[in-house]
Amino acid sequence: MEYRKIKDEDDSDIESSLKGKSHSVASSNVALGGGSNERTNWKRKGVVTCALTILTSSQSILIVWSKRAGKYEYSVTTANFLVETLKCALSLLALTRIWRNDGVTDDNRLSTTYDEVKVFPIPAALYLFKNLLQYYIFAYVDAPGYQILKNLNIISTGVLYRIILKRKLSEIQWAGFILLCCGCTTAQLNSNSDRVLQTSLPGWIMAIVMALLSGFAGVYTEAIIKKRPSRNINVQNFWLYVFGMAFNAVAIVIQDFDAVANKGFFHGYSFITVLMILNHALSGIAVSMVMKYADNIVKVVYSTSVAMLLTAVVSVFLFNFHLSLAFFLGSTVVSVSVYLHSAGKLR
């Protein structure tokens, strides 16, 4: 009896030990699974952030590189039209995949009403003028300078957020705006000439107009999207790009009809031109992916700051750009101001 009692106690100890081991193994498996998911998310964030950084930094470089003897041999209106067409096709492709997996619903169907679609021509027209100015500004500014001045749209966007969407800006954000202006000016200082700033007055005017157009179009588009938040973003993008194609077609007729009719739609196109069109179309996709898988600070701060540096370094080798101390200091101030604007959002 005593032997059986001891044996039963030993068996129960073994059984409880095995249960404890199995429980610890299961817990470790869960921990490993969580770690694996976390590593996957970090990899995904890294990939989309690097993609956005490369696309952002190469945008101005490809535009300047596509010029021959200081001018565009191709029609910039046809290039813009192809960008909008490619964006529209990518949105339609994304919708096709959604329809295949989830079916067609009221929120992802293309059919719409006049009241919903009538608001898209306004941002489409604004983006048309902004994108056209993007080509002509390079007659007054180099690629690194453009990358710096492009950050002025943060100021216009913030002010228009306050006016149109009635969103308050924090004191840190207003300080970031002042720093941004100082950084843009510092980066444009020219010590090798009688002219104080590298960029002439027409270049500054075009940069400010582009910032206003981009800011107003962005705020207006966000207001449209948030008016019906359940609506699939690809549907809204599709209709925005359809109107963009229509307006660019009108621009081709008004500005380049004779050239396109006599020389052809793709006259003057090169491999660099094709890369530039792909870059412009994919940049919007990369932004949406960063907003989905990363966060706004990653999109605004790291990609913008690194893009400014990459653009400057590449321009040194491609276009003999002089990397001055003023440009380096101005870029640093701009990066800090962009961070303050993003981190200083009112909670």
N, C-alpha and C positions, 0 to 999 in steps of 0.2 A: 504493500500500500504506500509506504513511504517512497519507494523507488518510482511508483507510477505518478505520485504527486510531484516529485522532483522533475520527472520526464515531461509532465504536462506543463509545468512552469517554464522549462527550457523551450518547449515547442512554442509557447505563447510569446516568449521573448524573441525567438527567431522570427515569428510571424510579424510582430510589431516592428522589428528592425527592418524587415523586408518592405513593409508598408512605408516606413519612414524614408527608406532609400528611394522607393518608387515615387514618393511625393516630392523629394528633393530633386530627382531627375526631371519630373514634370515641370517643377518650378523653374529649373535651369533652362529647360526647353522653351518655356514661355519667355524667359528673359532674353534668351538668344534670338527668339523670333522678333521680340520688340526691338532688340538692337539691330537686327537685320533690316527691319522696316525703317528705322531711323537712318541707317546708313544709306538705304535706297533713296530716302527723301533728300538727304544731303547731296547725294550724287546728282539727283534730278535738279535741285536748286543750282548746283554748280554748273551743270550743262547749260541750262537755259540762261543763266547769268552770263556765262562766257559767250554764248551765242549772241545775246543782245549787245554785249560790249564790242564784239568783233563787227557786228552789223552797223552799230552806231559809229564806231571809229572809221570804218571803211566807206561810209556814205559820202562824206565830203571829198575823200580821196578819189573815189571812183568818178565823181562828177568832174573834178578838175582833170583827172587822167583821161577822161573821154574827149577832152578838147584837143583840137589839132591846130597848131599855129595860133593859139590864143582864142579860138572860136569853135563853136559847135558845128560840125559838118552835118549832123543829123537834125531833124526837127524835134525840138524839146516838147512840143505839144503831142506829137505821136508817141514819144517816150512816156509822157504822163498818161496818155490814153492806155498804153499797154500795161502800165503799173496798176491802174484801176481795174483793167480787165482781168489781170492775174489775181488780184485780191478778190474779185468777185468769184472767179473760178475756184479759188481755195475755200471761200466761204461755202459755196455750193457743194464742194467735195466733202467738207466737214458735215454739212447737213445731210448729205446722202448716207454717210456713215451712221449718223444719229437715227435717221429713219429706218435703216436696216436693223439696228440694234434695239431701239426703243419704240419704233413705230411712229406714225404721224399723229401729232396732237395739235390742239388749238394754239399751243405756245411755240411749236416749231414748224408749223406749216407756212409756206411762202405766201399763200393767199392773204390779202390784207384789206383794209378799208381806206377810203380816201382820207379820213381824219387822221389815221395813223401814219400814212405815207407822205402827207403834204408837208410835214416838218423837215424832211430830209434834204430838200433842195438847198436850204440855207447853209448848213455846214458843208455840203458838197461844193457849193460855189466858193465859200471861204477857203477851203482846202485847195481848190483849183488855183486861185490867185497866189496863195502861199507857196504852193509847189512850183509854180512858174517863176516866182521871185527867187526861189532857191537856186535856180540856174544862173540868173542874171547878176546875183550879188557877187559872184566870183570874179566879176570884172573889177571889183573894188577891194576884195578881201581874199586872203589865202585860206587854205583848208584848216590849219590850226586856229586862225583867227575866227573863222566861221564857227568852229566847234565851241569856242568861248562865247561868242555873241549869241549863239543859239540858246544859251541859258537864260537870256532875257525873257523868254516866254514864261519862265517860272513866275516872274513879277506880274506880267499881264494876267496870267492864269489866276494868281492869288487875289489880285485886285478885283477881277471879274467874278471870282467866287464870292467875294464880299458884296459886290453890287447886285449880281443877278440871283445867286442862290442864297443870299443873306447869311453867309457863314462868317463867323468872326475869326479874325486872325490873332494869334497870340503875339505878345511883345517880342518873343524870340524870333518869330517869323518875320516881323517888320525889321528887326535888326539884321536878319539874314538877307532881306531885300537890299538894305543899304550896303552891306558887305558885297553883295553880288554886283551892284553897280560899280563899287570901288575896284573889285577884282577884274571886271571886264575892261575898265579904263586902264588899270595898271598893266594888264597883259598887252594892251595896244600901244604902250609908250614906245617911242622911237628915238633912240639916242644917236643914231647914225645919220640923221637928216635934220634939216631946218624945221620940218613938219613935226609937231609934237606927237601926234598919233599916227600909227601905221595906216589905219583905215580912214579914208577920206569921208567927208560929210555925206555924200550920196550913199556910201556903204553903211554908215550908221543909221541913216533914215530908212534904208531898205531893211536893215536888221530889226529896227523898232517896229516897222509896219508888219514884218513877218511875225514878230512876237505877238503883236496885237491880233493878227488874223488867226494864228495858231491857238492863242489863249481863248479867244471868243469861240472858235470852232470847237475846241475841246470841251469847254464848259457847256456850250449849247448841246453838244452830242451827249454829254453825261446826263443833262437834264432830260433829254429824250429817252435815253435808256432807262433811267430810274423812274420815269413816268409809268412804265409797265415792266417792273423788275422780273416778272415771271417769263417774259418773252425771251426766246432764245437769242443770244447775242449774235449768232451767225446769221439769223434772219434779218436783224437790224443792220448788221454790217452789209449784207447783200444789197438791201435797198439803198443804203448810203453809197455803195460803190456803183450801183446802176446809174444813179443820178450823176456820180462823178464821171462815169463813162460818157454820159450824154453831154455834160458841160464841156468835157475835153474834146468831144467830137465837134462841138460848136466852135471851140477855140482853134481847132485844126482848120476849119472852113474859113474863119475870119483871118487868122494870122498866116497860115502856111498852105493855103489851098493851091496856089500856083506851083509852089515847090513840090508838093506831094503829087499833084496831077502830072507834072512834067518829068520829075526825077524818080517818083515812086515812093511808097510809104516808108520803106526801110532804107532809103538812100542815106549813106554816111554812117550806117550802123557798123560797129566793130564788136569784137569779143568783149571789150571793156564796157561798151554800151549795154550789151546784154547782161553782163554781171551787175551793172548799176541798176537796171530795171528789176532784176531778181532781188537785189539787196533792198530796194525800196519796198517791194511787195512783202518780203519776209520779215522786215523790221516790225511791221504791225503785228504779225503772228507771234514774234518773239516777245513783244511787250505783253500781249495777252497771256502768254505762257508764264512769264515771270510773275504777273499779277495773280495767277492761279496757284503756282507752285512755290513761289518765293514770297517776297513782300515788297512794299513800296520803297523802303529804304534801300533794298538791294537794287531796285530798278532805277531810282533817282540818283542815289549817291555813288555806289560803287561803279555801276556801268558808265555813268556820266564822267566821273573823275578819271577812271582808267581810259575811257575813250579819248578824252582830251590829251592824255599823255601819249597814247599809242598814235594818234593822228599827228602829233608833233614829231615823234621819233621817225615815223615812216616818211613824213614830208621832208625831213632832213636828207634822206637818201634819194627820194624820187624827185623833189622839186627844189633842192638846195635851200631849204628853209633854215634860217638862222635862229637857233634856240637860245634866246637871250635870257638874262636874269629877270628882266621885267616880265617876260612871258611866264617863266617858272613861278615867280611870286604871285602873279595874277591868277594863274591856274590853281595855285594852292588856296588862295583866298576864295575863289569861286567854289572850289570843292567844299571848303568849310561852310560857306554860306548855303550851299545846297543841302548839306547835312543839317544845319540849323533849321532850315525851312521844313525839312521832312520830320525831324525829331521834335520840333516845337509845336506840332499840331495840338490843338485843344482837345483834351479828352472828354 
